[in-house]
Amino acid sequence: MSAPVRSAGSTSATRAAKFAIKTSRRTELRNITAEVAEFVARSGAVSGVCHIYVPHTTAGITINEGADPDVAHDIELTFDRLAPRDAAGYRHAEGNSDSHVKTAIVGSSQTVFIERGRLVLGTWQAIFLCECDGPRTREVLVRIVPDAAA
């Protein structure tokens, strides 16, 4: 799952991994902080950055409160109110225009600093996969770029 990859012109190894997340609802925020943190710990990176990306047009990545699951629920509810599935005027033939709109709001990636071998997240922060067209199995890509050794 994680093999060091050397980038052209880079002096430090870049570590990359991917994992699958199975969602169960059309609109769903899934906390993936543990999976990302585990990869960071296994990577051996002491400091640097961690990029989290989903290669999908109807799923995204966000950082928000993870301590209270009601926050994720409230975000899901708000997404469905902002971009309802059956809104009049959608032209996309696949019938998932609402999913594309939600993903455009969220974005497909986030970057988190790494310090002392751990993700730098605020007390209440967590990393979420935002499913906007589920249920599906989604691929999450993680790339760690360690700081150059001093």
SVG drawing of the C-alpha trace seen along z (x, -y; Angstrom):
<svg xmlns="http://www.w3.org/2000/svg" viewBox="-38 -26 59 28">
<polyline fill="none" stroke="black" stroke-width="0.4" points="0.0,0.0 2.8,-2.4 6.0,-2.5 8.5,-5.3 8.5,-7.2 11.2,-9.6 10.0,-12.7 12.1,-14.3 14.2,-17.1 13.3,-16.1 15.8,-15.3 13.4,-13.5 11.3,-10.4 7.6,-10.9 5.3,-8.3 2.0,-7.4 -0.9,-5.1 -4.5,-4.5 -7.3,-2.9 -11.0,-2.2 -13.9,-3.5 -17.4,-2.0 -20.2,-4.5 -23.8,-3.6 -25.8,-6.7 -26.2,-9.1 -24.9,-12.0 -22.5,-11.0 -19.5,-12.3 -17.2,-9.5 -14.5,-10.2 -11.2,-8.9 -8.8,-10.5 -7.7,-7.2 -6.8,-5.7 -4.8,-8.8 -3.1,-9.1 -2.1,-5.4 -0.4,-5.9 1.4,-9.0 2.7,-7.0 3.8,-4.1 5.5,-6.5 8.2,-7.5 7.8,-11.2 8.6,-13.4 7.6,-16.7 6.2,-17.7 2.8,-17.7 0.1,-15.1 -2.1,-15.5 -5.5,-13.7 -7.3,-13.4 -10.2,-11.6 -10.2,-11.0 -14.0,-11.3 -16.3,-14.0 -19.0,-13.2 -17.0,-12.8 -14.7,-15.2 -12.5,-15.7 -13.0,-18.2 -11.8,-19.0 -14.4,-19.8 -15.5,-18.8 -15.1,-15.1 -15.9,-15.0 -19.7,-15.4 -21.3,-13.2 -24.2,-15.6 -22.0,-18.1 -21.5,-15.7 -25.2,-15.0 -26.0,-18.7 -23.5,-19.2 -25.1,-16.4 -28.6,-17.9 -27.4,-21.3 -25.8,-19.9 -29.1,-18.2 -31.0,-21.5 -28.5,-23.5 -28.5,-21.1 -31.6,-18.9 -31.5,-15.7 -34.8,-16.6 -34.3,-20.3 -35.9,-21.6 -33.6,-22.7 -30.8,-20.2 -29.6,-19.2 -27.0,-16.5 -28.4,-13.3 -27.1,-10.9 -29.4,-12.4 -26.7,-13.2 -26.2,-16.9 -26.8,-17.6 -23.8,-15.4 -21.5,-17.4 -22.7,-20.6 -22.0,-19.4 -18.6,-18.2 -17.8,-21.5 -18.5,-23.2 -16.3,-20.8 -13.4,-20.2 -11.4,-17.0 -8.4,-17.4 -7.0,-18.8 -3.5,-19.3 -2.5,-18.8 0.9,-19.5 2.8,-16.8 4.8,-17.6 6.5,-15.2 5.3,-12.3 1.6,-13.2 -1.1,-15.1 -1.5,-18.7 -5.2,-19.0 -7.1,-21.2 -8.6,-19.6 -12.0,-19.0 -10.9,-18.6 -11.2,-15.4 -10.7,-14.5 -13.8,-13.5 -14.6,-11.8 -17.7,-13.6 -19.8,-11.1 -22.3,-13.0 -23.6,-10.1 -23.6,-7.0 -23.6,-4.4 -20.3,-3.5 -16.8,-2.4 -14.5,-5.4 -10.7,-5.5 -8.7,-7.8 -5.2,-8.7 -2.7,-9.9 0.7,-11.4 3.2,-12.4 6.0,-14.8 8.5,-14.9 10.5,-18.0 14.1,-17.8 16.5,-16.7 18.4,-19.6"/>
</svg>
